[in-house]
Amino acid sequence: MKFVDKALARRLESAEEMPQVDCARMLQKLRPKIGAAFEPFCGGHVIFALTAADLDRLEAFYRSHGAPAQLDLCPLTDPSVLELVSKRRYALAELNNVLYCPLSSPMMADVPPDVSIRRGTPEEAALFSQIVSHCFFDKTAPPDGFADMLAPLFALPEGMTYLASVSEKPVAAAAGRIIPEHRIFALFGAGTLPEFRNRGIQTALLRTRLKAAAQAGCEYAVVITRGGTISERNCLRLGFRIAYSKATVIKHWDSA
């Protein structure tokens, strides 16, 4: 098992960094009224050393867009950052696990006999987002506009999308993004309609994406998950390991 140092953590964090940058760029084109924006910051998404001036800049960026300030803290974060966010009353928003898998050889993409998997197209972004939004809200109707919010994730020029169908009915979706500068493959945007779960469809979609990533020359696949989820268990069964857990902290301006 490879030791996860700061250099590797920087590469793993690009799996969350770059799809978000891509999404913001797409929203600037497709829905300019939202005011989506992004800026290079401290060498990227991961922050190992952060000064008070850096944090001032981060807070000014979010505040100028009418949004709470937030940043991710992993175990390799410099201790001075923890002191800074504590003094400024940041609160814990969520905890996630960062999982990675070496891609030394292509993986067999076993597909259940009644399932077909194919590459998606940017023109099918609405279909993909509808499937995934129903997976988020399998017991209630998705909020108005939720599918529209997800759609840019499946229309990224740099993205790789896959659609699974049963009897020609689209029932599951999944996506990924090659980050060539880090030889990382980011996995995201996966979901299966409730009535088609427990058939091995997501495992097949995961294997399909890992095979494509290995063939593209990526060294690692990376996924960010909540602990204890079905998605995490699927990944662990296929050879993923938890690199570290990280916290997202957030600051609302009424608490300043």
Salt bridges, closest charged atoms under 4 A:
GLU13 OE1 - HIS45 ND1 3.30
GLU13 OE1 - LYS246 NZ 2.72
GLU16 OE1 - LYS246 NZ 2.33
GLU17 OE1 - ARG10 NH1 2.96
ASP22 OD1 - ARG25 NH1 3.26
ASP22 OD2 - ARG177 NE 2.70
GLU39 OE1 - ARG57 NH2 3.51
ASP56 OD1 - ARG88 NH1 2.78
GLU59 OE1 - ARG88 NH1 3.23
GLU59 OE2 - LYS251 NZ 3.58
ASP72 OD2 - HIS45 NE2 3.37
ASP72 OD2 - LYS246 NZ 3.27
GLU83 OE2 - LYS87 NZ 3.23
GLU94 OE1 - ARG226 NH2 3.29
ASP114 OD2 - ARG199 NH1 3.66
GLU124 OE2 - ARG118 NH2 2.55
ASP138 OD2 - ARG197 NH1 3.18
GLU158 OE2 - ARG25 NH1 3.96
GLU219 OE1 - ARG11 NH2 2.83
GLU219 OE1 - ARG183 NH1 3.83
